[in-house]
Amino acid sequence: MSAVSQRRRSRIPASPPPLDRRLDLPPLRRLSPPDLDRRSTMSQLAANSPTATARAALWSWNGATGVLTIRAEPGGAFSSLDGAWSLESLLAQFDGLARVRIATPLRSGRPGDPIDIRTTLLDGRPAHFFGAFHDAGLARGLIVPAEAGTRMVHGDSNVEPVFQPIRHLATLEVAGFEALARFRAPDGSLVGPDTLVGLGEDTDWSAIAPVMLERSAAALAELRAAGHDVFMQVNLSAAEIARPLLVEEAAAIIRDAKLPHGVLRVELTEQAALRDFEGALGALAAFRAAGAGIVLDDFGAGHSSFAWLAEIPADGVKLDPKLSRMVRQPRACRIITALTGLIRGLGMTVTAEGIEDAAVAGELQAIGFDYIQGYAYDMPLRAQDIGVAFDPIVARD
């Protein structure tokens, strides 16, 4: 381990004050923790939680044809809107003022523009259109009940984020952080999902993602108030983004923390687990409209699809660590170089994560990587120790 890593680890207190007291957040309840790895655990959190699919609908807009297609579950909140609509026919389902609020952004939107419209159906029901344009004349997103935007209180989770710095590769200055979920054990220590045992069936896993977003946003707001122009990335699995009401909660969290657009970012994991590609695209577009940035994690591993690069207006891509660490192998280096050029050519940043040997930094920088992350530079930090990341750093050789 490098002297820098040893120094940073030694500065992390064994039993610091709970994050909820420091950030004035709801109290934490103890849980009996599960015996699963981090990624599969977080999928289980979402899969076992009550979903709100029946309360939401997917929409997509094609400006060339003037057709807005809505996909709503039978018996759901917006089942009466299910189908392909001409814009004029759809607008007739809403009150007069609402028609203007819907039509104007659809007719004038450009790639990357968000859509965030609160409106009312003719029968008086409120509806909230979330989404974004992903290409010229093409947009997609979600419709959720407008009352869902009320911020929920998630005081029943013992989850606490720790933060691993993401550094500019050229300067090694801190560019942002990745928030990693940790759970408070009965002895007060923090453990990762891979060490948890004895999961109770009555645990409300639906609280995990909102708590991670909320506490990460609070830490980010504090850093930015202190003058640090950084971003924060929070892991959400494919199963978690399928919970439509999470978009509304994310919007409320970003608004309440007064964060600029795109600095709190959703880092999408487990793309291979997606069963509904179109639904996922709509949800991610809705997250962008809510003010969140989008980062694709572990690209180049498993079932990574170039369709993600084509369809999602993401801010960045993290290459799979196994691929990044192969940069000194000629064949792998050619693949990495081609991928990096493609991603940057689409206007996205590229991050090398899981780097444990700083000696490869030169090769990664020459290829065109923007950011680097890993134990070669930083251990994950608790919120009260996050200032250590801004100390001068000398990477391990």
N, C-alpha and C positions, 0 to 999 in steps of 0.2 A: 504493500500500500504506500502511496506517495506521502511525503511529509505534509503536503497540503491537505490530503484527505484525512490523515491522522489528526492534524491540528483542528480541522473542522469537526470531526467526529468527537474529539475531546471537549469541544465547546458546547455540545448538546447536553443539557442537564438530564439527569436520570429521571427525575420526576417533576417536570415543569408544570406551571399552573394550567388547568384545563382550558382548551381553546374557547369553549363556550363562555367562560367567565371573562376572558380577555377581550373578546369581540362582542360581548353583551348579546349572545345568541341564546336560544331556548336551551334549557337544561337537557343533559343527555341521560338516557335510560340504559341500563346495562342489558346486554344481550348475551345469550349463550352462543359463542362463536362457532363456522362449519369447516369440514375437512376437504377443501377443494382448492384448486389453484386460483390465482387472482382473476384471470379472465373468465373462467367458467363460473366462478362464484358470482361475479357481477352479472353474468347472463341469467343465473338462477334468480338473482334479486328481482330482475325485471319480469322474468317468466312466471314467477310465483305471485306477482303482485296483481291486484285488480286492475284491469286495463280500462281505457275509456274509448275504445274503438267505436263502440256504438254511439258515442256522443259526438263523434267527429266525422268529417267527410273529406275525401281527396278531391282536388280540382286541378284541371290543366287547361291552359288557354293557348289557342293557335290563332295568332293575329291574321295570318294569311287567309284562313277559311272563316274567321269570325265565329268560331265554335268554342264554347266553354263546356268541357266535359266534367261531370261530377260523379264520383263513385261513392255511394252511401250505402251502409248496410240496411237491409230490411228491418223496419221497426226502430231504426236509429233516429237521432235527433233531426237529421236532414234527409231522411229517406224520400220525402216528397220532391226533393231536388235531383234525385238520381237520374242520370241520363246525359245525352248530348244536347246542348242548348245553343241556339243562336243567341248572340248577346242581347238582342232586343227582347226575345222571349224570356230570357232569364231575368232581365231587369224588371219585367212586369211582375215578378214574384216579390219585389221589394217596394218599400214606400218611396215617395217621390224624391226626397233628398238623398236617400240611399242610392238611387240609381246613378246620380252624378258621381258620388263617391266611388262607385264600383267602375263605371265606364271610363272615367278619365285616366286613371293609371294604367288600365289594360290597353287603351288605345295609344298611349304615348310612352309606354315603358321601354327602356333600353336594357341590354344585357347587364346583369348585376343589380338592377334597380330592385329594391324591396317593395313588397305590397303589404300594407298593414291597414286594413279597413274595418272599422266597427260600424255595423249597419243593423237594420231591422227588417224582418220579413213582414209581409202584409198582415199576418195574423198576430203581430206584435212581438214575436220571439226575437231576441237579440242574437246576432251572429257576428263572428269575428273572422275575417279573411286574413290569413297569414300566407306569405309566399314570396317568390322572387322570380325575376326573369333570368333564365339560364342561357338564352340565345336571342337573336333578333326575332321579336314577335312571339316568343315561346316562354310561357311562365307556368309555374305549378306551385301547389301548396296545400294547406289544410283550411277547412272551415270548422271552427269550434264554437260552442255556445259562449257568448260574450261574458256571461256571468262567471265563467271559469277563470277569468283573468284575476280574480281576487287572490291575493297571496295566501297560500296555505301555511299553517304552522307545523313544522316538523320537529317536535321536541322529543320524539320517542326513538331516536336512533343514537347509538354510541359511536357512530362513524366520525372520524376526524381526519382531515387531509394533512398530508405532509407534502413538501414542495421541492422538486428537483429542478435546479436551474437549467435553462437552455441558453447556450452562449453563441454570440456571433463568432463564426469560425475564424474570420480574419483578425479580430481584435481580442477575442475571448471575453469581451464585456458581456454582461447579462442582458439578454434580449427578452427573456420571459421565463416562465416556470411551467412544469407539468404537475398538476395536483394528483396525488396518489392516495387511494383510500386506505386508511388504517382503522382498526377497531380497538376500543379500549377494553382490555381484559380486566377480570375482577381485581387483579393486583394493581391496577392503575397504569400498567404498561401498554404500549401500542403494539399491535400485531397485525400482520398482513392477512388477507383472506386465505392464503395458502396454509396458514397455521391454525385456522379456526376449527373447532370441533363442537359437536352437540347442538346443532342448529335446531331451534324450536319451530314447529310448524305454524305457530301463531304469530311469528315475526312479521311485521309490516314492512316488507322489502321495498314497497313503493316509495318510502321516505328516503332511501339511500341517495338516489340521483339528485333530488332537489336539495338535500342537505349538502352534498358535495358542491353543487353549483352555488348555493347560498354562501357557504363558508369560504369557498375559493374567491367569490366575488368580493366578500368583505376584506379578505387579505389583499386582493389586488387593488381595491379602492384605497386602502391604507398605504400601499407602496406608491401608488401614483400621486397621492396627496403629499407624500414625502419627496416628490420630485423625480421618481424613477419611471421613465417612459417604457413600461414593460407590458407584456401580455400574459395571460394565464390560460392554460389548456387543461380541460377536464375530460377524462375518459367517459364516454357513453357507448354502450354496446348497441348492436343492431336491435336487440330486444328492447332496450330502454328507449330508443328514439321512436319506437312504435307506440309509445304511450302519448297520445296527442296532447293531453292536458299538461305534460311536461313542458311543451312549448310555451304555453301561457305562463307557467310559473317562471320559466327562464326569462321571459319578457319582463315580468314584474321584478325579478331579482336584479336584472341589468338596469332597469329604470330606477329602482330604489337606491342602488349603489352609485347612480349617476356616472356610469361607465360609458366612454365613447363607443361607437359602433365597432364591433370586431375585435376588441381587446380581450373579452372573455370568449374563449374558443371551445367548441365541441370537438374533441378528438375521437373520431369514430373508429371503434375497434370491432373485430369479429364480423367483417363484412360478409364472410362466407356463410354466416348464420342467417342472412337475410332470406326470407321466404317471399317477400313482396318487394321487388325492386322498385316498382313505380311508387308504391307507398312510401318507401324509404326516401326516394328523391323528393317527394312532396313534403315529408317531414323535415328534411334538411333545408329545403327552400324556406320553410316556415321558420326554422331556427335563425336563418340569415335575416329574415324580416324582423324577427324579435330582437335583433341586435347582436347576435352571436356570430363569431367567425367559425369556419369549418376547416378541420385538418383531417386528412386520411392517414390512419396509422398502419404500420406494418406493410406498406406497399411492397410488392415483390415476393410475398410469401403466400403459400396456400392457394386460395381461390381469388387472389387479387384480379380485378378485371379492369381492362382499359376503358370499359364503358363508364366506370366511375370518373375517370379523368375527362371523358367527353361530356358527361351529363351534369356533373356536380360543379358549381362555381366555387370551388374550395379556395382557401387562402394558402394552403400549404400541404405538403406530403412528407410523411416520415418513412424513410426506407426501412425495410425489415433489418434488424441488427445483424442477422446472419449474413445478409448480402453485403452490408456496409463493411463488415469485418473481413470480407474476402477481397478487399480492394487491391491487394498486392498480387493477386492471382491474375495473370494476363487476360484470360477468357472472361472472368468475372468482372474485371476492370472495364472491359469494353461494354459489357451489359450495363454496368452502373453508369458509365459515361453517357450511353445512349438514353437511359431512363432519365438521368438528371437533365440532359439537354431538352428532352421532350417536356418534362414537367415545368422547367423554367420558361420554356417557349410558350407555355400556356398561361404564364403570368403567376405561377405559384412558387413558393419557396420550397427548398428541400432541406430536410434535417436528417443528420446521421445520429441515430440513437443507440444506446447500449454500448457505447465506446468505452472500453476498459484499458486501452493502450493509446496514449496521446501521440505516440510515434507515427500513427497513420494520419494525423491531422493534415500534414502537408499534402499527401496524395488526395485526400478528400477536398481540400481547398482548391487544388489545381483542377479537379474535375468540375467544380462549380457549386459545391454544397454551400448553403447559407449559414446553417446552424449546426451545432454539435452538442450532444448530451450524453452523459454517462459517468460512471464511477471514476474514470480517469481524471475528472475535474471536480465532481461534486457528489456527495451523499445527499439523499433527501433530507430536508430540514423541516423542523416544526415551525409553526408560525412565529413564535417568539424568538427564533434563531435565524430568521430569514435574512436579516441584515448581513450575516456572515458572507452571503453570496457576493456582496458588492466589495468585499476586501480584495486587495491586489492578489493575483493568482499566478503561480508558476506551474504549468502543467507537468505531469510526470513524463520523463523520457521513455 
